[in-house]
Amino acid sequence: MFHLTLMGGSQIRLKEQDNIVVTVWGGTEILLPTLAEKIIRIKKVKDQYGEINDSVVRRTNVITLMGGTAMKSPTLASEIEEMVKLRDSGMVSEGELLELWGEVMKRDDLDILETLSIMGGTAEDKPSLKEEIQSLTYIAGRGLISAQELEDLKLMLDRGASKPVPVQERLRSLLFPQSRSLEGRGALSAGPLNVSRD
């Protein structure tokens, strides 16, 4: 995919295997993939080749000239919403979803972004606490998480749990409430998400 932003602004989601994103006198926001998107990519490679190989890695060249490019991490609410959609789509079986989740957790190099900036800037943009809470409140209003889950997640974020592993584990506990390990199976439920409690 080739994407050019010239004297304006744009927001894009990477979809192709290899991408070139050029920004000239403008601003581009690249939406980084959610866990659900990574799972789908790994599944496609596994289905095509019979195994997970290096073709799951996606390369993106980011060129910024007198402008700005931001690589936007997904909010926790986006992660929850897209994973629920994937879970409920039937695209991936329950057991395979847990297996592919484990594969994603083992790989931190699924997206390689190479950047070149000339009289401009390129940076990773993580959602602010306000953005996180607003988006969680929105999906709670739609019934994707309960009021108690909303409060639990707000407390987790307020304590500064912005590192990937705690957030990923918390997301897994919401989606697979009966699963305590990646070896667990049959943990997906079709109804509202419930937080497991010890």
Secondary structure, DSSP 8 states (H G I E B T S, - for coil): -EEEEESSEEEEE--SSEEEEEEESSEEEEE---HHHHHHHHHHHHHHHSS--GGG-EEEEEEEESSEEEEE---HHHHHHHHHHHHHHTSS-HHHHHHHHHHHHH-S-SEEEEEEEESSEEEEE---HHHHHHHHHHHHHTTSS-HHHHHHHHHHHHTT--SHHHHHHHHHHHHSTT-SSTT--S---SSS------
